[in-house]
Amino acid sequence: MTTQASTLSPTELGRLSRALPFWLSLALVPLAWIAAFYGGWVIALLPLVTWFLFSILDAAVGLNTENADLEATDDDMFWYRLVTLIWVPAQFLTLFGLLWYVPQADHLGTFERIALFFGVGVITGTIGINYSHELMHQKNKLERFLADALLAMVLYSHFRSEHLLVHHRYVATPRDPVTARYNEGFHRFYPRVLHQCWHSAFQAEADMLARKSLPWTNARNPFWKYWAMQGACLILALILGGWTGVGLLLVQAGVAIWQLELVNYIEHYGLTRKHLGDGKYEHVKPHHSWNAAHRASNWLLINLQRHSDHHYKPDRRFPVLQNYGPDEAPQLPYGYPVMTMAAMIPPLWRRIMNPRVRDWRRTYYPEVTDWADYNKRRLPMPR
């Protein structure tokens, strides 16, 4: 079932019933505790629900092309904002509560403990980092702090600097590490971005300080805060669960980072801004991001799949992100849960996506006949 494109009034948007589907993510918190208490096959429910249940729901409830009125205020979006705020203490208490409980739970073997925190990493990556992404784009200092807290729990705090200072400015150009290249499999993309994103984030902050004649060691460099918050998480894990707790925190963080970079891989795969010459590139447009209007996975991911509008207005809150149809932006055939699974199988991914990239090139850039320099990132860095 596909909802016809229409405008949702601020009054209708503000109803609790409209916001409740976005609260489904909170059900993953008690599920994590149930998995820890029972162990065994129940542990598998965390990744299964996150990946497969929402994929099934996408097939059942279809697409949502409805757009909210942009005149909606923060008061109209209260129930939507609340879930992102509630998630932070919920994730903190769950993660560190389990780091205390699991090492002393005799009914859980080593494999079950690792598997459980694999599942926890799926939800802290799929939900936690995504909510952090929503919060870091806001001007409110509390929300930005909560974004940092969520990233510290997965030991990936530099993502904020990389995302705000590098990705949004240089997306779909050779300077953006997380714009996946055409024909670049995820297994090549992943180690590349782990290395490049940290360095590009650090350099971006150092450059900002240098423009103010300050060294990178200045206290205003947010990396000091990043390191302090991540260190606090590691120390707390050690206090609560000993070295086993530290190891399980690292398992969780590794899985969460993997989930994040899978999404980064999907969002701009093969899409490039046209080089205008002399290191100049066209402005970012809606067709430089892949979109998905799948209703259920947008509930889970708080409209992250409306990615073109996010790049157009990065501080726009998720309830009012606008949907772009196929005449305005390229569309993914499935929601992110299915597409992330496909990305782990490069031949399958290329079979699904490469023809779509080639169609995109013919549609938007028919004048470009040789894409070799774009494919190999041989074009000049943007000025």
Summary of the structure (lengths in Angstrom):
residues: 383
radius of gyration: 20.8
end to end distance: 45.5
largest distance: 65.7
contacts: 1255
relative contact order: 0.13
helix: 65%
strand: 4%
